[in-house]
Amino acid sequence: MAGKLVLFMPPPPCYLLYLITNPPFS
């Protein structure tokens, strides 16, 4: 679902940190 959110809204810089700390793959 996280991937679809990226399509609807551009990921802010903080979102990159979120992916590093909490990868959506898990």
PDB file of N, CA, C and O in Angstrom:
ATOM      1  N   MET A   1       0.829  -1.214   0.000  1.00  0.00           N
ATOM      2  CA  MET A   1       0.000   0.000   0.000  1.00  0.00           C
ATOM      3  C   MET A   1       0.861   1.260   0.000  1.00  0.00           C
ATOM      4  O   MET A   1       0.475   2.294  -0.546  1.00  0.00           O
ATOM      5  N   ALA A   2       2.033   1.154   0.622  1.00  0.00           N
ATOM      6  CA  ALA A   2       2.929   2.310   0.713  1.00  0.00           C
ATOM      7  C   ALA A   2       3.324   2.791  -0.687  1.00  0.00           C
ATOM      8  O   ALA A   2       3.488   3.987  -0.928  1.00  0.00           O
ATOM      9  N   GLY A   3       3.471   1.827  -1.602  1.00  0.00           N
ATOM     10  CA  GLY A   3       3.846   2.188  -2.965  1.00  0.00           C
ATOM     11  C   GLY A   3       2.786   3.049  -3.633  1.00  0.00           C
ATOM     12  O   GLY A   3       3.108   3.977  -4.377  1.00  0.00           O
ATOM     13  N   LYS A   4       1.500   2.735  -3.362  1.00  0.00           N
ATOM     14  CA  LYS A   4       0.416   3.511  -3.955  1.00  0.00           C
ATOM     15  C   LYS A   4       0.375   4.920  -3.379  1.00  0.00           C
ATOM     16  O   LYS A   4       0.027   5.872  -4.078  1.00  0.00           O
ATOM     17  N   LEU A   5       0.730   5.052  -2.100  1.00  0.00           N
ATOM     18  CA  LEU A   5       0.735   6.377  -1.474  1.00  0.00           C
ATOM     19  C   LEU A   5       1.773   7.263  -2.151  1.00  0.00           C
ATOM     20  O   LEU A   5       1.575   8.469  -2.296  1.00  0.00           O
ATOM     21  N   VAL A   6       2.882   6.650  -2.564  1.00  0.00           N
ATOM     22  CA  VAL A   6       3.937   7.410  -3.233  1.00  0.00           C
ATOM     23  C   VAL A   6       3.427   7.937  -4.575  1.00  0.00           C
ATOM     24  O   VAL A   6       3.801   9.030  -5.001  1.00  0.00           O
ATOM     25  N   LEU A   7       2.578   7.161  -5.233  1.00  0.00           N
ATOM     26  CA  LEU A   7       2.044   7.585  -6.522  1.00  0.00           C
ATOM     27  C   LEU A   7       1.083   8.757  -6.364  1.00  0.00           C
ATOM     28  O   LEU A   7       1.016   9.627  -7.232  1.00  0.00           O
ATOM     29  N   PHE A   8       0.343   8.784  -5.265  1.00  0.00           N
ATOM     30  CA  PHE A   8      -0.634   9.855  -5.048  1.00  0.00           C
ATOM     31  C   PHE A   8       0.024  11.128  -4.531  1.00  0.00           C
ATOM     32  O   PHE A   8      -0.412  12.232  -4.858  1.00  0.00           O
ATOM     33  N   MET A   9       1.082  10.974  -3.715  1.00  0.00           N
ATOM     34  CA  MET A   9       1.750  12.153  -3.164  1.00  0.00           C
ATOM     35  C   MET A   9       3.259  11.967  -3.181  1.00  0.00           C
ATOM     36  O   MET A   9       3.748  10.885  -2.855  1.00  0.00           O
ATOM     37  N   PRO A  10       4.012  13.011  -3.560  1.00  0.00           N
ATOM     38  CA  PRO A  10       5.469  12.924  -3.594  1.00  0.00           C
ATOM     39  C   PRO A  10       6.033  12.699  -2.194  1.00  0.00           C
ATOM     40  O   PRO A  10       5.635  13.393  -1.258  1.00  0.00           O
ATOM     41  N   PRO A  11       6.949  11.746  -2.029  1.00  0.00           N
ATOM     42  CA  PRO A  11       7.516  11.425  -0.721  1.00  0.00           C
ATOM     43  C   PRO A  11       8.407  12.545  -0.200  1.00  0.00           C
ATOM     44  O   PRO A  11       9.374  12.919  -0.864  1.00  0.00           O
ATOM     45  N   PRO A  12       8.102  13.085   0.973  1.00  0.00           N
ATOM     46  CA  PRO A  12       8.931  14.112   1.596  1.00  0.00           C
ATOM     47  C   PRO A  12      10.244  13.510   2.056  1.00  0.00           C
ATOM     48  O   PRO A  12      10.341  12.287   2.164  1.00  0.00           O
ATOM     49  N   PRO A  13      11.267  14.323   2.334  1.00  0.00           N
ATOM     50  CA  PRO A  13      12.574  13.837   2.786  1.00  0.00           C
ATOM     51  C   PRO A  13      12.454  12.897   3.981  1.00  0.00           C
ATOM     52  O   PRO A  13      13.214  11.935   4.097  1.00  0.00           O
ATOM     53  N   CYS A  14      11.505  13.173   4.866  1.00  0.00           N
ATOM     54  CA  CYS A  14      11.325  12.339   6.060  1.00  0.00           C
ATOM     55  C   CYS A  14      10.856  10.941   5.669  1.00  0.00           C
ATOM     56  O   CYS A  14      11.121   9.971   6.378  1.00  0.00           O
ATOM     57  N   TYR A  15      10.161  10.843   4.540  1.00  0.00           N
ATOM     58  CA  TYR A  15       9.651   9.556   4.088  1.00  0.00           C
ATOM     59  C   TYR A  15      10.800   8.597   3.763  1.00  0.00           C
ATOM     60  O   TYR A  15      10.688   7.386   3.950  1.00  0.00           O
ATOM     61  N   LEU A  16      11.907   9.166   3.271  1.00  0.00           N
ATOM     62  CA  LEU A  16      13.078   8.333   2.969  1.00  0.00           C
ATOM     63  C   LEU A  16      13.612   7.694   4.235  1.00  0.00           C
ATOM     64  O   LEU A  16      13.982   6.520   4.239  1.00  0.00           O
ATOM     65  N   LEU A  17      13.651   8.467   5.312  1.00  0.00           N
ATOM     66  CA  LEU A  17      14.109   7.931   6.598  1.00  0.00           C
ATOM     67  C   LEU A  17      13.142   6.866   7.083  1.00  0.00           C
ATOM     68  O   LEU A  17      13.552   5.880   7.695  1.00  0.00           O
ATOM     69  N   TYR A  18      11.872   7.060   6.814  1.00  0.00           N
ATOM     70  CA  TYR A  18      10.851   6.090   7.227  1.00  0.00           C
ATOM     71  C   TYR A  18      11.062   4.758   6.510  1.00  0.00           C
ATOM     72  O   TYR A  18      10.899   3.692   7.104  1.00  0.00           O
ATOM     73  N   LEU A  19      11.421   4.828   5.246  1.00  0.00           N
ATOM     74  CA  LEU A  19      11.656   3.596   4.488  1.00  0.00           C
ATOM     75  C   LEU A  19      12.874   2.858   5.031  1.00  0.00           C
ATOM     76  O   LEU A  19      12.908   1.628   5.055  1.00  0.00           O
ATOM     77  N   ILE A  20      13.879   3.629   5.470  1.00  0.00           N
ATOM     78  CA  ILE A  20      15.105   3.022   5.995  1.00  0.00           C
ATOM     79  C   ILE A  20      14.845   2.355   7.340  1.00  0.00           C
ATOM     80  O   ILE A  20      15.330   1.255   7.602  1.00  0.00           O
ATOM     81  N   THR A  21      14.072   3.033   8.193  1.00  0.00           N
ATOM     82  CA  THR A  21      13.816   2.502   9.532  1.00  0.00           C
ATOM     83  C   THR A  21      12.678   1.484   9.519  1.00  0.00           C
ATOM     84  O   THR A  21      12.692   0.524  10.290  1.00  0.00           O
ATOM     85  N   ASN A  22      11.677   1.697   8.629  1.00  0.00           N
ATOM     86  CA  ASN A  22      10.527   0.787   8.569  1.00  0.00           C
ATOM     87  C   ASN A  22      10.229   0.416   7.117  1.00  0.00           C
ATOM     88  O   ASN A  22       9.325   0.982   6.503  1.00  0.00           O
ATOM     89  N   PRO A  23      10.986  -0.534   6.570  1.00  0.00           N
ATOM     90  CA  PRO A  23      10.770  -0.950   5.182  1.00  0.00           C
ATOM     91  C   PRO A  23       9.411  -1.604   4.995  1.00  0.00           C
ATOM     92  O   PRO A  23       9.025  -2.453   5.798  1.00  0.00           O
ATOM     93  N   PRO A  24       8.669  -1.224   3.945  1.00  0.00           N
ATOM     94  CA  PRO A  24       7.323  -1.745   3.682  1.00  0.00           C
ATOM     95  C   PRO A  24       7.335  -3.205   3.234  1.00  0.00           C
ATOM     96  O   PRO A  24       6.287  -3.840   3.124  1.00  0.00           O
ATOM     97  N   PHE A  25       8.535  -3.728   2.977  1.00  0.00           N
ATOM     98  CA  PHE A  25       8.644  -5.103   2.484  1.00  0.00           C
ATOM     99  C   PHE A  25       8.349  -6.116   3.586  1.00  0.00           C
ATOM    100  O   PHE A  25       7.991  -7.260   3.302  1.00  0.00           O
ATOM    101  N   SER A  26       8.497  -5.699   4.836  1.00  0.00           N
ATOM    102  CA  SER A  26       8.278  -6.639   5.945  1.00  0.00           C
ATOM    103  C   SER A  26       6.786  -6.845   6.191  1.00  0.00           C
ATOM    104  O   SER A  26       6.407  -7.602   7.084  1.00  0.00           O
TER     105      SER A  26
END
